[in-house]
Amino acid sequence: MEKNNRTLKVYGMSNNRYNDTPTIMMKGKWLEKFGFKVGQRYHVDCQNGKLIITIKN
């Protein structure tokens, strides 16, 4: 059975001034199953605590 949702973590990565910057990483073959291919561009829309990620054509 295919999982349609994931629980992920927001990481902190330091920038050039060694301050933590919120970082979201997603990786896995499951992305490919939903149409996200390596090298492809995508759009992120931010709304009321939600990130909507859409593949750009």
C-alpha positions as CSV (number, residue, x, y, z in Angstrom):
1,M,0.0,0.0,0.0
2,E,1.3,3.5,-0.9
3,K,1.7,6.1,1.8
4,N,0.2,9.5,0.8
5,N,1.6,11.5,3.7
6,R,4.8,11.8,5.6
7,T,5.8,13.3,8.9
8,L,9.2,15.1,8.5
9,K,11.3,17.4,10.6
10,V,12.4,21.0,10.1
11,Y,16.2,21.1,10.6
12,G,18.5,24.0,11.4
13,M,21.4,24.5,9.2
14,S,23.9,27.4,9.7
15,N,24.2,30.1,7.1
16,N,27.4,32.1,6.4
17,R,27.0,33.9,9.8
18,Y,26.6,30.6,11.7
19,N,22.9,31.3,12.5
20,D,20.4,28.4,12.3
21,T,18.3,28.7,9.2
22,P,15.1,26.5,9.0
23,T,15.7,23.8,6.4
24,I,13.3,21.3,5.0
25,M,14.7,18.2,3.3
26,M,12.7,15.6,1.4
27,K,14.2,12.6,-0.2
28,G,13.2,9.1,-1.2
29,K,11.9,7.0,-4.0
30,W,8.4,7.9,-2.8
31,L,8.8,11.4,-4.4
32,E,9.4,9.8,-7.8
33,K,6.2,7.8,-7.3
34,F,4.3,11.1,-7.1
35,G,5.9,12.6,-10.2
36,F,8.9,14.4,-8.7
37,K,11.9,13.6,-10.9
38,V,15.6,14.5,-10.3
39,G,16.4,17.9,-11.9
40,Q,12.8,18.9,-12.2
41,R,11.6,22.4,-11.0
42,Y,8.8,22.8,-8.6
43,H,6.8,25.7,-7.0
44,V,6.1,26.2,-3.3
45,D,3.0,28.1,-2.2
46,C,2.8,29.0,1.5
47,Q,-0.7,29.4,3.0
48,N,-1.8,29.4,6.6
49,G,0.8,26.9,7.9
50,K,0.7,24.8,4.8
51,L,3.3,24.3,2.0
52,I,1.8,23.3,-1.3
53,I,4.4,21.9,-3.6
54,T,3.6,21.7,-7.3
55,I,5.7,20.4,-10.2
56,K,6.4,23.1,-12.8
57,N,6.0,22.1,-16.4
